[in-house]
Amino acid sequence: MRELGSGLNAAAAEACDGTDADHLRAPSWPKVVAVAGRLAQVIVANDLKELAALHNTPIHGL
């Protein structure tokens, strides 16, 4: 999360007029996308582990 925040801050600093389009043209934007992609993979993996754990846990009273 810190790395994503740093990347977003860098892109914001490089965005001259602060528009979305300007952020997307920032030299550091590809790093933001890469970091966000890795973070998304971690989040999905953690969610899948939690779902699997819930699925394998007996529900009492049913």
C-alpha positions in Angstrom: 0.0 0.0 0.0 2.8 2.4 0.8 4.5 1.7 -2.6 1.2 2.4 -4.3 0.7 5.6 -2.4 4.3 6.7 -3.3 3.6 6.0 -6.9 0.3 7.9 -6.9 2.0 10.9 -5.2 4.8 10.9 -7.8 2.3 10.8 -10.6 0.3 13.6 -9.0 3.5 15.7 -8.7 4.2 15.1 -12.4 0.7 15.9 -13.5 0.9 19.6 -14.5 -2.8 20.4 -14.6 -4.0 17.7 -12.3 -6.5 16.2 -14.7 -7.0 12.4 -15.0 -5.5 12.5 -18.5 -2.4 14.3 -17.2 -1.9 11.7 -14.5 -2.1 8.9 -17.1 0.6 10.6 -19.1 2.9 11.0 -16.1 6.2 9.2 -16.5 5.7 7.3 -13.2 2.2 6.1 -14.2 3.3 2.7 -15.5 4.9 1.9 -12.1 1.5 2.8 -10.4 -0.2 0.3 -12.7 2.3 -2.4 -12.0 2.2 -1.9 -8.2 -1.7 -1.8 -8.3 -1.7 -5.0 -10.3 0.5 -6.8 -7.8 -1.6 -5.5 -4.9 -4.8 -6.7 -6.6 -3.3 -10.2 -6.9 -2.5 -10.2 -3.2 -6.0 -9.0 -2.3 -7.7 -11.7 -4.5 -5.4 -14.4 -3.1 -6.3 -13.4 0.4 -10.0 -13.3 -0.3 -9.9 -16.8 -2.0 -8.1 -18.2 1.1 -10.8 -16.7 3.4 -13.6 -18.1 1.2 -12.0 -21.5 1.2 -11.7 -21.4 4.9 -15.3 -20.4 5.3 -16.4 -23.2 2.9 -14.5 -25.8 4.9 -15.8 -24.6 8.3 -18.9 -26.5 9.4 -21.8 -24.2 10.2 -23.3 -25.2 13.5 -27.1 -25.4 13.8 -27.8 -26.3 10.2 
